[in-house]
């Protein structure tokens, strides 16, 4: 299954099964009738029927991108509220603290973007990118 970057293809041209991570951390998947939330599709396949509009799908570990069947639980809105309110369930943090590889400053980033984030800002990312290009050019000059 191929993941596409937003804006690379018109929405209608994405192949069925394409996954996209939304800005809120939930995963959309392209289906025959448009984009659907992946956790709802997985839950429907697991229970063998379509979900009612009033049914909620809860991520047991709090990670919105972890849509494995054993991490999902279908419940009513009331059950979902009781689960959060009365049991005091703690979710995985939505933000994590990282250290900028350029300036060393700590910064926060959404948890699902932690693997692709290395710099606190474009002001740090651009000089690092330019430095990497200089090293590539120097290596090419030495090789020839």
C-alpha positions in Angstrom: 0.0 0.0 0.0 1.5 3.3 -1.1 1.3 6.5 1.0 1.0 9.7 -1.0 2.0 13.2 0.1 -0.9 15.7 0.2 -1.3 17.7 -3.0 0.6 15.3 -5.3 -2.5 13.9 -7.0 -6.1 15.0 -7.2 -8.2 13.2 -4.6 -10.1 11.3 -7.2 -6.9 9.8 -8.7 -5.6 8.1 -5.5 -5.8 4.3 -5.7 -8.2 2.5 -3.4 -6.3 1.5 -0.2 -4.2 4.7 -0.1 -3.5 5.9 3.4 -3.2 9.5 4.6 -2.4 10.8 8.1 -4.6 13.8 9.0 -3.2 16.7 11.0 -5.1 15.4 14.1 -3.3 12.1 13.9 -6.2 10.0 12.5 -5.6 7.9 9.4 -7.8 8.2 6.3 -8.0 5.4 3.8 -9.3 5.7 0.2 -12.3 3.4 -0.3 -14.7 2.8 -3.2 -16.9 5.6 -2.0 -14.3 8.2 -1.0 -12.1 8.7 2.1 -13.0 7.0 5.3 -11.4 6.9 8.8 -9.2 3.8 8.9 -10.1 2.9 12.5 -13.8 2.7 11.6 -13.1 0.5 8.5 -11.0 -1.9 10.6 -13.6 -2.0 13.4 -16.3 -2.8 10.8 -14.3 -5.6 9.3 -13.5 -7.0 12.8 -17.2 -7.0 14.0 -18.5 -8.1 10.6 -21.0 -5.3 10.0 -21.2 -1.6 9.4 -20.9 0.8 12.3 -23.9 2.9 13.4 -23.3 6.6 13.4 -23.7 6.7 17.2 -21.0 4.1 17.7 -17.5 5.2 18.7 -14.3 3.4 18.0 -11.8 3.9 20.9 -8.1 3.5 20.5 -7.1 1.5 23.7 -3.5 2.8 23.7 -4.5 6.4 22.8 -2.4 6.3 19.5 -4.8 7.5 16.8 -2.6 5.9 14.1 -2.5 2.4 15.7 -5.5 0.8 14.0 -4.7 -2.8 14.7 -7.9 -4.7 15.6 -6.7 -5.6 19.1 -6.2 -1.9 19.8 -9.8 -0.9 18.8 -13.0 -1.1 20.9 -16.5 -0.3 19.6 -18.7 1.5 22.2 -21.5 3.9 22.5 -20.9 7.6 23.2 -22.0 7.1 26.8 -19.6 4.2 27.3 -16.8 6.2 25.7 -17.4 9.1 28.0 -17.5 6.9 31.1 -14.3 5.2 29.9 -12.5 8.5 29.8 -14.2 10.3 32.8 -14.5 7.6 35.4 -11.5 5.4 34.8 -9.1 8.2 34.4 -7.4 6.6 31.4 -4.2 8.2 30.4 -3.4 8.3 26.7 -0.2 8.5 24.9 0.9 12.2 24.7 -0.3 14.1 21.6 3.0 16.1 21.7 6.5 14.9 22.4 9.6 17.0 23.3 12.6 16.7 20.9 15.9 18.4 20.7 16.8 20.4 17.6 19.8 18.8 15.7 21.0 22.2 14.6 20.7 24.6 17.6 20.1 22.1 20.5 16.9 23.8 21.7 14.0 21.6 23.0 10.8 21.9 21.0 7.4 20.1 20.9 6.0 18.2 17.9 2.9 16.1 17.4 3.7 12.5 18.5 2.9 11.0 15.1 5.5 13.3 13.4 8.3 12.6 15.8 10.2 10.3 13.3 10.3 13.0 10.5 11.1 16.0 12.7 14.7 17.0 13.3 14.7 20.7 13.6 12.7 23.2 15.7 12.1 25.6 12.8 12.8 26.4 9.1 15.5 28.7 10.4 17.4 25.7 11.7 16.4 23.3 8.9 17.6 25.4 6.0 21.2 25.9 7.1 21.5 22.2 7.9 20.1 21.3 4.5 22.6 23.7 2.8 25.5 22.2 4.8 24.5 18.7 3.7 24.4 19.8 0.1 27.9 21.4 0.5 29.2 18.1 1.8 27.6 16.2 -1.1 29.2 18.6 -3.6 32.6 18.3 -1.9 32.4 14.5 -1.9 31.5 14.5 -5.7 34.5 16.8 -6.4 36.8 14.5 -4.5 35.5 11.4 -6.3 36.1 12.8 -9.8 
